């Protein structure tokens, strides 16, 4: 098992849903970015997340191929024992007053209470790394040990339950499990990689998302056409890359390789974090030249023929009708 975790955001429910609505939680910027991050992990796996997020994604069929479970409904489940990827989003964390009442009910004793409307204080703890080192971290802790035992069971305990659904301890090198933890709650679990929310978001850019879907147009207008409502037009794609020079450089390298007409090994052109925690075989995409009726000249598009058996149907599903589509000829 390999595990990666963000270390700068609790990924609270407020962060996910603050721009959303009761009817469609995925309209929030954070919620949509989470969906993009999940789909760039691979074509299938398990997501454990808040129920509201799960319901919204299921209604929209936002992550086909992925199983979606919610906190509070995962114990004892074994259907995900062979999934290649497991993503945990956010964490359950009742307010201190609720947990204090639960602790008094469980133990039958009065507990030390925090002042009303006060959040848990933070304490310095360690974050365990797979290489045996540790990283300093801050974590919520209740000063009363009985309340803290209940809080830990509700929060960290549920996260560990979620990660355990992938049965990482039973895996082999032939069937490994890759875990991505999208909350900064420190866990008694060794991590291979840590990242920030911004690094992870930038690593789920247009090229990574399109590669996960199996059709990658390499012109700005084509990218905009393939990713509504993320981009309104080619100019908005240009602006996105302008503020991300590292991603723009990777796109340039990808275009150069595609112009040569050879198969493209996608792993070489993805963000660093993806390379560090992904253990799947790299996609090898075939370069095609396409032209739509309104185009003056042909443009390049990459197609994953393992995922998409019919190249024309796959391209037209993304870009609309094309008048020409032919494989690019390799240069000698």
C-alpha positions in Angstrom: 0.0 0.0 0.0 1.2 3.5 -0.8 -0.4 6.5 0.9 -0.4 10.3 0.2 -2.0 13.0 2.2 -2.6 16.7 2.1 -1.2 18.6 5.1 -2.7 22.1 4.9 -6.5 21.6 5.0 -9.0 19.8 7.1 -11.2 19.7 3.9 -14.1 20.6 6.1 -17.7 20.3 5.0 -17.8 24.2 4.8 -14.9 24.3 2.4 -16.5 21.7 0.1 -20.0 23.1 0.1 -19.6 26.8 0.7 -20.4 27.7 -2.9 -22.7 24.9 -3.5 -26.4 24.5 -3.1 -28.7 22.0 -1.4 -29.8 20.7 -4.8 -26.3 20.4 -6.5 -23.3 20.3 -4.1 -20.9 19.8 -7.0 -21.3 23.4 -8.2 -18.9 24.4 -5.4 -15.4 25.0 -6.7 -13.8 22.7 -4.1 -16.3 20.0 -4.8 -15.7 20.0 -8.5 -11.9 20.1 -8.0 -12.2 17.1 -5.7 -14.0 15.2 -8.5 -11.2 16.0 -11.0 -8.6 14.9 -8.5 -10.4 11.6 -8.0 -10.7 10.9 -11.7 -7.1 11.5 -12.4 -6.2 8.8 -9.9 -7.4 6.1 -12.2 -10.5 4.6 -13.9 -11.9 2.8 -10.9 -11.6 2.7 -7.1 -13.4 3.7 -3.9 -14.2 7.1 -2.6 -15.3 7.6 1.0 -16.7 11.1 1.6 -19.5 13.1 3.2 -23.0 11.8 2.3 -24.1 15.0 0.7 -21.1 14.9 -1.7 -21.7 11.3 -2.5 -25.4 11.9 -3.3 -24.6 14.8 -5.6 -22.0 12.9 -7.5 -24.2 9.8 -7.8 -27.1 11.9 -9.1 -24.9 13.4 -11.8 -23.0 10.2 -12.5 -19.9 12.3 -12.0 -17.4 9.5 -11.4 -18.4 6.5 -13.4 -16.3 3.4 -12.6 -15.8 4.6 -9.0 -17.6 3.2 -5.9 -18.9 6.0 -3.7 -19.4 5.4 0.0 -20.2 7.9 2.8 -18.9 8.2 6.4 -21.0 6.3 8.9 -21.9 3.5 6.5 -18.6 1.7 5.9 -18.0 -0.7 8.8 -17.9 -4.4 8.0 -18.0 -3.8 4.2 -15.6 -5.9 2.2 -16.6 -5.1 -1.4 -13.6 -2.8 -2.0 -10.9 -5.3 -1.0 -9.5 -5.4 -4.5 -9.9 -1.8 -5.7 -6.7 -0.2 -7.1 -7.3 3.2 -5.6 -8.9 4.5 -2.5 -9.6 8.2 -1.8 -10.8 9.6 1.5 -12.3 13.1 1.5 -12.8 15.2 4.6 -13.5 13.8 8.1 -16.4 13.5 10.5 -15.9 15.9 13.4 -18.9 16.8 15.7 -18.6 20.0 17.7 -17.2 19.7 21.2 -20.5 20.0 22.9 -21.9 17.0 21.1 -18.9 14.8 21.9 -18.9 15.9 25.6 -22.5 14.7 25.9 -21.7 11.4 24.2 -18.7 10.9 26.6 -20.8 11.6 29.7 -23.4 9.1 28.4 -20.8 6.4 27.7 -18.7 6.7 30.8 -21.4 7.8 33.3 -19.2 10.6 34.6 -19.0 14.3 34.4 -16.4 15.6 31.9 -14.4 18.8 31.6 -16.3 21.0 29.1 -14.9 23.6 26.8 -16.6 27.0 26.8 -19.7 27.1 24.5 -19.0 27.8 20.8 -15.3 26.9 21.3 -13.5 24.7 18.9 -11.1 21.9 20.1 -7.7 23.3 21.0 -4.8 22.1 18.8 -1.8 20.2 20.1 1.6 19.4 18.4 1.8 15.8 17.2 3.9 13.8 14.7 3.0 12.7 11.3 4.6 9.3 10.5 6.4 8.8 7.2 7.1 5.5 5.4 10.9 6.1 5.5 10.8 6.1 9.3 11.0 9.9 9.8 8.3 12.2 11.3 6.8 15.5 10.4 5.5 18.1 12.9 1.8 18.6 12.7 -1.1 20.2 14.7 -4.1 18.2 15.6 -7.4 18.8 17.4 -7.4 17.3 21.0 -9.9 17.7 23.8 -8.4 18.3 27.2 -10.6 15.8 28.9 -9.3 12.2 28.2 -12.8 10.7 28.1 -14.1 13.2 25.6 -10.9 12.9 23.6 -11.3 9.1 23.4 -14.8 9.6 21.9 -13.6 12.4 19.6 -10.8 10.2 18.3 -13.1 7.3 17.7 -15.5 9.5 15.7 -12.9 11.3 13.6 -9.6 9.4 13.3 -11.2 6.1 13.9 -13.6 6.6 11.0 -10.8 7.6 8.7 -8.9 4.5 9.6 -12.0 2.4 9.0 -12.3 4.0 5.6 -8.7 3.3 4.6 -9.1 -0.2 5.9 -11.9 -1.0 3.4 -9.2 -1.4 0.8 -7.5 -4.2 2.8 -4.1 -2.7 2.2 -2.5 -5.1 4.7 -3.5 -8.1 2.6 -2.3 -6.7 -0.7 0.7 -7.9 -2.8 3.0 -6.2 -5.3 0.8 -7.6 -8.0 -2.4 -6.1 -6.6 -1.3 -3.0 -4.6 -3.5 -0.3 -3.1 -2.9 3.5 -3.6 -4.5 5.7 -0.9 -5.1 9.4 -1.2 -6.2 11.1 2.1 -7.8 14.5 1.4 -7.8 15.9 4.9 -4.8 16.9 7.1 -5.9 15.0 10.2 -2.7 13.2 11.4 -3.2 9.4 11.5 -1.2 6.5 12.9 -0.4 5.4 9.3 2.9 5.8 7.4 2.8 8.2 4.5 4.8 7.9 1.3 4.0 11.4 0.1 2.7 14.7 1.5 1.3 17.6 -0.5 -0.7 20.8 -0.2 -4.2 21.4 -1.6 -2.8 23.8 -4.2 -0.2 21.3 -5.4 -2.8 18.6 -5.7 -5.3 20.9 -7.5 -2.7 22.1 -10.0 -1.7 18.4 -10.5 -5.3 17.7 -11.6 -5.2 20.1 -14.5 -6.8 19.8 -18.0 -4.2 17.4 -19.4 -4.4 15.0 -16.4 -8.2 15.1 -16.4 -8.5 14.5 -20.2 -5.8 11.7 -20.1 -8.0 10.0 -17.5 -10.9 10.1 -19.9 -8.9 8.8 -22.8 -9.1 11.7 -25.3 -6.7 14.7 -25.1 -7.0 17.5 -27.6 -3.8 19.5 -27.7 -5.1 22.9 -28.9 -6.7 25.4 -26.5 -10.0 25.5 -28.3 -10.2 21.7 -28.3 -9.4 21.6 -24.5 -12.2 24.2 -23.9 -14.6 22.1 -25.9 -13.7 19.0 -24.0 -14.0 20.5 -20.6 -17.2 22.6 -20.2 -18.1 24.3 -17.9 -14.5 24.5 -16.6 -13.5 26.6 -19.6 -15.7 29.0 -21.6 -13.4 29.2 -24.6 -9.8 28.8 -25.8 -8.8 32.1 -24.2 -9.8 30.9 -20.8 -7.6 27.8 -21.3 -4.7 30.1 -22.4 -5.1 32.1 -19.2 -5.2 28.9 -17.1 -1.8 27.8 -18.5 -0.4 31.3 -18.4 -0.5 31.3 -14.6 0.9 27.8 -14.3 4.2 27.8 -16.2 5.2 24.3 -15.1 2.0 22.9 -16.5 2.4 25.0 -19.7 5.9 23.6 -20.2 4.6 20.0 -19.9 1.9 20.8 -22.5 4.6 22.2 -24.8 6.7 19.0 -24.4 3.6 16.9 -25.0 2.8 18.7 -28.2 6.4 18.3 -29.5 6.2 14.6 -28.8 2.8 14.3 -30.5 4.0 16.2 -33.6 6.6 13.5 -34.1 3.6 11.1 -34.6 4.8 8.5 -32.2 2.8 7.0 -29.4 2.9 9.1 -26.3 3.7 7.7 -22.8 1.4 9.8 -20.7 3.2 9.4 -17.4 6.1 11.6 -18.7 3.8 14.6 -19.0 1.8 14.5 -15.8 2.3 16.4 -12.5 5.0 15.2 -10.1 2.6 14.2 -7.4 0.7 11.9 -9.8 4.0 10.2 -10.7 5.0 9.7 -7.0 1.9 8.0 -5.8 0.6 6.3 -9.0 1.6 2.7 -9.6 -0.5 1.8 -12.6 1.0 1.1 -16.0 1.4 4.3 -18.0 -1.1 5.1 -20.7 0.3 5.0 -24.2 -1.8 7.3 -26.3 -1.9 7.4 -30.1 -1.6 10.7 -31.9 -4.3 11.7 -34.5 -4.8 14.7 -36.6 -8.4 16.0 -36.7 -10.2 18.7 -38.5 -13.7 20.1 -38.0 -15.6 21.8 -40.7 -14.8 25.3 -39.3 -11.1 24.6 -38.9 -8.6 26.0 -41.4 -6.0 23.4 -40.5 -5.8 20.1 -38.8 -5.0 19.8 -35.0 -3.6 17.1 -32.8 -5.5 14.9 -30.4 -4.3 11.9 -28.4 -6.5 8.8 -28.0 -6.1 6.0 -25.5 -7.1 3.0 -27.7 -7.1 0.7 -24.7 -9.9 2.8 -23.2 -11.5 3.9 -26.4 -12.0 1.1 -29.0 -13.4 3.5 -31.7 -11.1 6.5 -32.1 -13.6 8.5 -34.2 -16.5 7.9 -31.9 -14.4 8.9 -28.9 -13.1 12.1 -30.5 -16.5 13.1 -31.7 -18.1 12.5 -28.3 -15.7 15.1 -26.9 -15.2 17.6 -29.8 -18.3 17.1 -31.9 -18.4 16.1 -35.5 -15.0 16.0 -37.3 -14.6 16.0 -41.1 -11.1 14.4 -40.9 -9.5 12.1 -38.5 -6.4 10.1 -39.3 -3.3 8.8 -37.4 -0.3 11.1 -37.4 2.6 9.6 -39.3 5.7 9.0 -37.3 8.8 11.1 -38.3 11.9 9.3 -39.4 
